[in-house]
Amino acid sequence: MGMSLFDQFAAMVERLPIRAVISAVILQRKMLEDDMAHKRTVSIDDVHSIIAFSEFLESAPNMARLPKTAVLMNHLGLYRATVKRLVEAGELPWESLGLFDAAFSASEFQPIKTC
């Protein structure tokens, strides 16, 4: 059995240069939305999760708050680490950390600490 959609997505995000992550994630979202429109998706939970994360990355530079979104618990680690990497690289404003915690937090997680 091959890698799940999320596992493939995670591998892509982790190997990309940090400056390419946001645009690649947005492109992935557009492909997934097209797949959904044509009924070509395999894991709707993975699709909704990746789309929610993409929407967050796209809106974070404008400091836009998104409604609280439920994503699979095992996806949060990648998303949090990616947001932290993007902030540290100057690709997202530091306030994005708090926006992320407001949009995706779970009771087992503590907010990301800033320097």
PyMOL CGO cylinders between C-alpha atoms (Angstrom):
from pymol import cmd
from pymol.cgo import CYLINDER

trace = [
    CYLINDER, 0.00, 0.00, 0.00, 1.31, 3.48, -0.92, 0.3, 1, 1, 1, 1, 1, 1,
    CYLINDER, 1.31, 3.48, -0.92, 1.63, 6.59, 1.16, 0.3, 1, 1, 1, 1, 1, 1,
    CYLINDER, 1.63, 6.59, 1.16, -1.53, 8.40, 2.18, 0.3, 1, 1, 1, 1, 1, 1,
    CYLINDER, -1.53, 8.40, 2.18, -2.35, 11.76, 0.63, 0.3, 1, 1, 1, 1, 1, 1,
    CYLINDER, -2.35, 11.76, 0.63, -1.33, 13.51, 3.85, 0.3, 1, 1, 1, 1, 1, 1,
    CYLINDER, -1.33, 13.51, 3.85, 1.95, 11.57, 4.07, 0.3, 1, 1, 1, 1, 1, 1,
    CYLINDER, 1.95, 11.57, 4.07, 2.78, 12.60, 0.49, 0.3, 1, 1, 1, 1, 1, 1,
    CYLINDER, 2.78, 12.60, 0.49, 1.87, 16.20, 1.32, 0.3, 1, 1, 1, 1, 1, 1,
    CYLINDER, 1.87, 16.20, 1.32, 4.00, 16.13, 4.49, 0.3, 1, 1, 1, 1, 1, 1,
    CYLINDER, 4.00, 16.13, 4.49, 7.01, 14.74, 2.59, 0.3, 1, 1, 1, 1, 1, 1,
    CYLINDER, 7.01, 14.74, 2.59, 6.65, 17.50, -0.01, 0.3, 1, 1, 1, 1, 1, 1,
    CYLINDER, 6.65, 17.50, -0.01, 6.41, 20.28, 2.59, 0.3, 1, 1, 1, 1, 1, 1,
    CYLINDER, 6.41, 20.28, 2.59, 9.38, 18.99, 4.57, 0.3, 1, 1, 1, 1, 1, 1,
    CYLINDER, 9.38, 18.99, 4.57, 11.73, 18.71, 1.58, 0.3, 1, 1, 1, 1, 1, 1,
    CYLINDER, 11.73, 18.71, 1.58, 10.88, 22.03, -0.10, 0.3, 1, 1, 1, 1, 1, 1,
    CYLINDER, 10.88, 22.03, -0.10, 13.03, 25.09, 0.46, 0.3, 1, 1, 1, 1, 1, 1,
    CYLINDER, 13.03, 25.09, 0.46, 11.16, 27.24, 2.98, 0.3, 1, 1, 1, 1, 1, 1,
    CYLINDER, 11.16, 27.24, 2.98, 10.61, 30.05, 0.47, 0.3, 1, 1, 1, 1, 1, 1,
    CYLINDER, 10.61, 30.05, 0.47, 8.67, 27.65, -1.80, 0.3, 1, 1, 1, 1, 1, 1,
    CYLINDER, 8.67, 27.65, -1.80, 6.35, 26.19, 0.84, 0.3, 1, 1, 1, 1, 1, 1,
    CYLINDER, 6.35, 26.19, 0.84, 3.47, 28.69, 0.76, 0.3, 1, 1, 1, 1, 1, 1,
    CYLINDER, 3.47, 28.69, 0.76, 3.13, 28.76, -3.02, 0.3, 1, 1, 1, 1, 1, 1,
    CYLINDER, 3.13, 28.76, -3.02, 3.45, 24.96, -3.25, 0.3, 1, 1, 1, 1, 1, 1,
    CYLINDER, 3.45, 24.96, -3.25, 0.77, 24.43, -0.59, 0.3, 1, 1, 1, 1, 1, 1,
    CYLINDER, 0.77, 24.43, -0.59, -1.57, 26.87, -2.35, 0.3, 1, 1, 1, 1, 1, 1,
    CYLINDER, -1.57, 26.87, -2.35, -0.99, 25.06, -5.65, 0.3, 1, 1, 1, 1, 1, 1,
    CYLINDER, -0.99, 25.06, -5.65, -1.69, 21.73, -3.93, 0.3, 1, 1, 1, 1, 1, 1,
    CYLINDER, -1.69, 21.73, -3.93, -4.96, 23.16, -2.60, 0.3, 1, 1, 1, 1, 1, 1,
    CYLINDER, -4.96, 23.16, -2.60, -6.04, 24.21, -6.08, 0.3, 1, 1, 1, 1, 1, 1,
    CYLINDER, -6.04, 24.21, -6.08, -5.32, 20.72, -7.41, 0.3, 1, 1, 1, 1, 1, 1,
    CYLINDER, -5.32, 20.72, -7.41, -7.27, 19.15, -4.54, 0.3, 1, 1, 1, 1, 1, 1,
    CYLINDER, -7.27, 19.15, -4.54, -10.21, 21.48, -5.11, 0.3, 1, 1, 1, 1, 1, 1,
    CYLINDER, -10.21, 21.48, -5.11, -10.19, 20.44, -8.77, 0.3, 1, 1, 1, 1, 1, 1,
    CYLINDER, -10.19, 20.44, -8.77, -10.01, 16.78, -7.72, 0.3, 1, 1, 1, 1, 1, 1,
    CYLINDER, -10.01, 16.78, -7.72, -13.01, 17.30, -5.42, 0.3, 1, 1, 1, 1, 1, 1,
    CYLINDER, -13.01, 17.30, -5.42, -14.97, 19.02, -8.18, 0.3, 1, 1, 1, 1, 1, 1,
    CYLINDER, -14.97, 19.02, -8.18, -14.33, 16.02, -10.42, 0.3, 1, 1, 1, 1, 1, 1,
    CYLINDER, -14.33, 16.02, -10.42, -14.83, 13.42, -7.66, 0.3, 1, 1, 1, 1, 1, 1,
    CYLINDER, -14.83, 13.42, -7.66, -11.20, 12.21, -7.84, 0.3, 1, 1, 1, 1, 1, 1,
    CYLINDER, -11.20, 12.21, -7.84, -10.24, 12.33, -4.14, 0.3, 1, 1, 1, 1, 1, 1,
    CYLINDER, -10.24, 12.33, -4.14, -9.44, 9.38, -1.92, 0.3, 1, 1, 1, 1, 1, 1,
    CYLINDER, -9.44, 9.38, -1.92, -9.32, 10.74, 1.63, 0.3, 1, 1, 1, 1, 1, 1,
    CYLINDER, -9.32, 10.74, 1.63, -11.79, 13.54, 2.25, 0.3, 1, 1, 1, 1, 1, 1,
    CYLINDER, -11.79, 13.54, 2.25, -10.39, 14.10, 5.78, 0.3, 1, 1, 1, 1, 1, 1,
    CYLINDER, -10.39, 14.10, 5.78, -6.89, 14.63, 4.38, 0.3, 1, 1, 1, 1, 1, 1,
    CYLINDER, -6.89, 14.63, 4.38, -8.25, 16.89, 1.64, 0.3, 1, 1, 1, 1, 1, 1,
    CYLINDER, -8.25, 16.89, 1.64, -10.21, 19.11, 4.05, 0.3, 1, 1, 1, 1, 1, 1,
    CYLINDER, -10.21, 19.11, 4.05, -7.22, 19.32, 6.39, 0.3, 1, 1, 1, 1, 1, 1,
    CYLINDER, -7.22, 19.32, 6.39, -4.76, 20.31, 3.65, 0.3, 1, 1, 1, 1, 1, 1,
    CYLINDER, -4.76, 20.31, 3.65, -7.22, 22.85, 2.24, 0.3, 1, 1, 1, 1, 1, 1,
    CYLINDER, -7.22, 22.85, 2.24, -7.73, 24.42, 5.70, 0.3, 1, 1, 1, 1, 1, 1,
    CYLINDER, -7.73, 24.42, 5.70, -3.96, 24.68, 6.22, 0.3, 1, 1, 1, 1, 1, 1,
    CYLINDER, -3.96, 24.68, 6.22, -3.51, 26.22, 2.78, 0.3, 1, 1, 1, 1, 1, 1,
    CYLINDER, -3.51, 26.22, 2.78, -6.21, 28.79, 3.45, 0.3, 1, 1, 1, 1, 1, 1,
    CYLINDER, -6.21, 28.79, 3.45, -4.47, 29.65, 6.71, 0.3, 1, 1, 1, 1, 1, 1,
    CYLINDER, -4.47, 29.65, 6.71, -1.09, 30.14, 5.00, 0.3, 1, 1, 1, 1, 1, 1,
    CYLINDER, -1.09, 30.14, 5.00, -2.68, 32.32, 2.36, 0.3, 1, 1, 1, 1, 1, 1,
    CYLINDER, -2.68, 32.32, 2.36, -4.52, 34.52, 4.85, 0.3, 1, 1, 1, 1, 1, 1,
    CYLINDER, -4.52, 34.52, 4.85, -1.83, 34.77, 7.57, 0.3, 1, 1, 1, 1, 1, 1,
    CYLINDER, -1.83, 34.77, 7.57, 0.25, 37.51, 5.88, 0.3, 1, 1, 1, 1, 1, 1,
    CYLINDER, 0.25, 37.51, 5.88, -2.85, 39.74, 5.95, 0.3, 1, 1, 1, 1, 1, 1,
    CYLINDER, -2.85, 39.74, 5.95, -3.43, 38.89, 9.63, 0.3, 1, 1, 1, 1, 1, 1,
    CYLINDER, -3.43, 38.89, 9.63, -6.86, 37.53, 8.74, 0.3, 1, 1, 1, 1, 1, 1,
    CYLINDER, -6.86, 37.53, 8.74, -8.48, 35.35, 11.36, 0.3, 1, 1, 1, 1, 1, 1,
    CYLINDER, -8.48, 35.35, 11.36, -10.07, 32.16, 10.10, 0.3, 1, 1, 1, 1, 1, 1,
    CYLINDER, -10.07, 32.16, 10.10, -12.84, 30.27, 11.84, 0.3, 1, 1, 1, 1, 1, 1,
    CYLINDER, -12.84, 30.27, 11.84, -11.72, 27.47, 14.14, 0.3, 1, 1, 1, 1, 1, 1,
    CYLINDER, -11.72, 27.47, 14.14, -11.06, 24.40, 12.05, 0.3, 1, 1, 1, 1, 1, 1,
    CYLINDER, -11.06, 24.40, 12.05, -11.00, 20.77, 13.10, 0.3, 1, 1, 1, 1, 1, 1,
    CYLINDER, -11.00, 20.77, 13.10, -8.21, 18.81, 11.45, 0.3, 1, 1, 1, 1, 1, 1,
    CYLINDER, -8.21, 18.81, 11.45, -6.91, 15.35, 12.17, 0.3, 1, 1, 1, 1, 1, 1,
    CYLINDER, -6.91, 15.35, 12.17, -4.75, 15.38, 15.29, 0.3, 1, 1, 1, 1, 1, 1,
    CYLINDER, -4.75, 15.38, 15.29, -1.78, 13.76, 13.55, 0.3, 1, 1, 1, 1, 1, 1,
    CYLINDER, -1.78, 13.76, 13.55, -1.71, 16.66, 11.04, 0.3, 1, 1, 1, 1, 1, 1,
    CYLINDER, -1.71, 16.66, 11.04, -1.25, 19.39, 13.65, 0.3, 1, 1, 1, 1, 1, 1,
    CYLINDER, -1.25, 19.39, 13.65, 2.42, 18.62, 14.30, 0.3, 1, 1, 1, 1, 1, 1,
    CYLINDER, 2.42, 18.62, 14.30, 3.43, 19.18, 10.68, 0.3, 1, 1, 1, 1, 1, 1,
    CYLINDER, 3.43, 19.18, 10.68, 1.30, 22.31, 10.40, 0.3, 1, 1, 1, 1, 1, 1,
    CYLINDER, 1.30, 22.31, 10.40, 2.65, 23.85, 13.62, 0.3, 1, 1, 1, 1, 1, 1,
    CYLINDER, 2.65, 23.85, 13.62, 6.26, 23.06, 12.71, 0.3, 1, 1, 1, 1, 1, 1,
    CYLINDER, 6.26, 23.06, 12.71, 5.76, 24.48, 9.22, 0.3, 1, 1, 1, 1, 1, 1,
    CYLINDER, 5.76, 24.48, 9.22, 4.26, 27.73, 10.51, 0.3, 1, 1, 1, 1, 1, 1,
    CYLINDER, 4.26, 27.73, 10.51, 7.12, 28.07, 12.98, 0.3, 1, 1, 1, 1, 1, 1,
    CYLINDER, 7.12, 28.07, 12.98, 9.69, 27.51, 10.19, 0.3, 1, 1, 1, 1, 1, 1,
    CYLINDER, 9.69, 27.51, 10.19, 7.92, 30.06, 7.98, 0.3, 1, 1, 1, 1, 1, 1,
    CYLINDER, 7.92, 30.06, 7.98, 7.91, 32.66, 10.77, 0.3, 1, 1, 1, 1, 1, 1,
    CYLINDER, 7.91, 32.66, 10.77, 11.57, 32.03, 11.60, 0.3, 1, 1, 1, 1, 1, 1,
    CYLINDER, 11.57, 32.03, 11.60, 12.47, 32.47, 7.91, 0.3, 1, 1, 1, 1, 1, 1,
    CYLINDER, 12.47, 32.47, 7.91, 10.50, 35.72, 7.66, 0.3, 1, 1, 1, 1, 1, 1,
    CYLINDER, 10.50, 35.72, 7.66, 7.96, 34.24, 5.24, 0.3, 1, 1, 1, 1, 1, 1,
    CYLINDER, 7.96, 34.24, 5.24, 5.09, 34.89, 7.66, 0.3, 1, 1, 1, 1, 1, 1,
    CYLINDER, 5.09, 34.89, 7.66, 4.70, 37.62, 10.29, 0.3, 1, 1, 1, 1, 1, 1,
    CYLINDER, 4.70, 37.62, 10.29, 5.39, 36.51, 13.88, 0.3, 1, 1, 1, 1, 1, 1,
    CYLINDER, 5.39, 36.51, 13.88, 1.72, 37.06, 14.73, 0.3, 1, 1, 1, 1, 1, 1,
    CYLINDER, 1.72, 37.06, 14.73, 0.95, 34.05, 12.54, 0.3, 1, 1, 1, 1, 1, 1,
    CYLINDER, 0.95, 34.05, 12.54, 1.91, 31.79, 15.45, 0.3, 1, 1, 1, 1, 1, 1,
    CYLINDER, 1.91, 31.79, 15.45, -0.98, 33.09, 17.56, 0.3, 1, 1, 1, 1, 1, 1,
    CYLINDER, -0.98, 33.09, 17.56, -3.34, 33.03, 14.60, 0.3, 1, 1, 1, 1, 1, 1,
    CYLINDER, -3.34, 33.03, 14.60, -2.44, 29.39, 14.01, 0.3, 1, 1, 1, 1, 1, 1,
    CYLINDER, -2.44, 29.39, 14.01, -3.09, 28.47, 17.64, 0.3, 1, 1, 1, 1, 1, 1,
    CYLINDER, -3.09, 28.47, 17.64, -6.45, 30.27, 17.51, 0.3, 1, 1, 1, 1, 1, 1,
    CYLINDER, -6.45, 30.27, 17.51, -7.47, 28.47, 14.32, 0.3, 1, 1, 1, 1, 1, 1,
    CYLINDER, -7.47, 28.47, 14.32, -6.10, 24.97, 14.94, 0.3, 1, 1, 1, 1, 1, 1,
    CYLINDER, -6.10, 24.97, 14.94, -5.38, 24.55, 18.65, 0.3, 1, 1, 1, 1, 1, 1,
    CYLINDER, -5.38, 24.55, 18.65, -6.15, 21.36, 20.53, 0.3, 1, 1, 1, 1, 1, 1,
    CYLINDER, -6.15, 21.36, 20.53, -6.25, 20.81, 24.25, 0.3, 1, 1, 1, 1, 1, 1,
    CYLINDER, -6.25, 20.81, 24.25, -3.07, 18.68, 24.29, 0.3, 1, 1, 1, 1, 1, 1,
    CYLINDER, -3.07, 18.68, 24.29, -1.01, 21.43, 22.65, 0.3, 1, 1, 1, 1, 1, 1,
    CYLINDER, -1.01, 21.43, 22.65, 0.50, 24.48, 24.24, 0.3, 1, 1, 1, 1, 1, 1,
    CYLINDER, 0.50, 24.48, 24.24, 0.76, 27.67, 22.15, 0.3, 1, 1, 1, 1, 1, 1,
    CYLINDER, 0.76, 27.67, 22.15, 4.00, 28.04, 20.19, 0.3, 1, 1, 1, 1, 1, 1,
    CYLINDER, 4.00, 28.04, 20.19, 6.39, 30.18, 22.21, 0.3, 1, 1, 1, 1, 1, 1,
    CYLINDER, 6.39, 30.18, 22.21, 8.13, 33.08, 20.50, 0.3, 1, 1, 1, 1, 1, 1,
    CYLINDER, 8.13, 33.08, 20.50, 11.68, 34.16, 21.29, 0.3, 1, 1, 1, 1, 1, 1,
]
cmd.load_cgo(trace, "trace")
